[in-house]
Amino acid sequence: MKQFLSFVKKEFHHILRDKRTMFILLGMPVMQILIFGFALTNEVKNSRIAVLDNANDIASTAIRSELNASRYFDIAADLHSYRDIEEAFREGKIKLVVVFPQQFNNDLQHFNTAQVQLVADASDPNVATTLVNYATSIIKDYQSRITGDRRLPYTIDTEMRMLYNPQLKGAYNFVPGVMALVLMLVCTMMTAITIVREKEMGTMEVMLVSPVRPLKIIVAKAVPYLLLSMINITTILLLSVFVLDVPINGSLLLLIGESVLFTLTTLSLGLLISSATNSQQTAMFISLTGLFLPTVLLSGFMFPIENMPLPLRIISHLVPARWYYEIARSVMIKGLGLGAIWKETLILAGMTLFFLVLSIRKFKIRLA
């Protein structure tokens, strides 16, 4: 045990004396959670739009004011004819045009119906659909206020209720995914170069002639990064709650425990990469390039897995970040307990054991 602790202490000394390593371990997760947390969002805010108001009456003016007062729109131009619409889109300054026909308020009051045309720039279909939905919702809210309790013939009213995220904040979806991305990249990348570094520095011979077994050597390499990862987990959760306003509706202890389990999975994967490679450059390339894209594309937080082709859906089962993302979202946002995430927990535990056993088998006790 004393020899094992000596190896752990040696690894701690190496980490603490290297300022660049300390910055990557402790500074990069903070920067990533802030940058990704604010930048990655499916909300569309402050979009520049134009209005073609052929009516210029009470109703069109009221709707125009509500559009401009919302956080989604910023009326940047007033158009005077239909010919100006295409020219405004060509300049690339606006994304949506709201067109009010003549006698808009008169049709609304006397015929109980009036049309509003929404012309959107569909070169980005997702943004166009979102803006049209926002504008339609604002117009329907205005209609509901002026009709009051009157029920028009054959009117179908729909009532929406958004569970877990009533305000449809993008951070609720992206923060759990960013947590998985940060822990996956940082933990895997740092442990991927530990054993390789010993090989390149020529200190591996000293470790191999010691009476410590390969298992203890590998575990000793992972312990310091596990403890530092605990600091990262605490920092990420504090930033998520107090900076990004993402609540933790479930058990905090359960979330921390699952985060530690996922950290062990990433550390085991990093040790496997380190044992199977012979240079730090190769280990870095595999841990960054080989894991970044699968984590982003196949974990489910950027693109729905259900929409992917069957081969990609099958491959996504091999990505550890997919299972942790499901766990983090279920605990943080939905407030669920262990009974709802036991399958994902067992999968991560199995992956951890598999990567650790494989890294031990790949660990070479003789230098060729």
Buried (B, 14 or more C-beta within 10 A) or exposed (E): EEEBEEBBEBBBEBBEEEEEBEEBBBEBBBEBBBEBBEEBBEEBEEBBBBBBBBBEBEBBBBBBEBBEEBEBBBBBBEBEEEEBBEEBBEEEEBBBBBBBBEBBBEBBBEEEEBEBEBBBBEEEEEBBEBBBEBBEEBBEEBBEEEEEEEEEEEEEEEEEEEEEBEEEBBBBBBBBBBBBBBBBBBBBBBBBBBBBBBBEEEEBEEBBEEEBEBBBBBBBBBBBBBEBBBEBBEBBBEBBBEEBEBEBBBBEEBBBBBBBBBBBBBBBBBBBBBBBBEEBEBBBBBBBEEBBEBBBBBBBBBEEBEEBEEEEEEBBEEBBBBBBBBBBBBBBBBBBEBEBBEEBBEBBEEBBEBBBEBBBEBBBEEEE
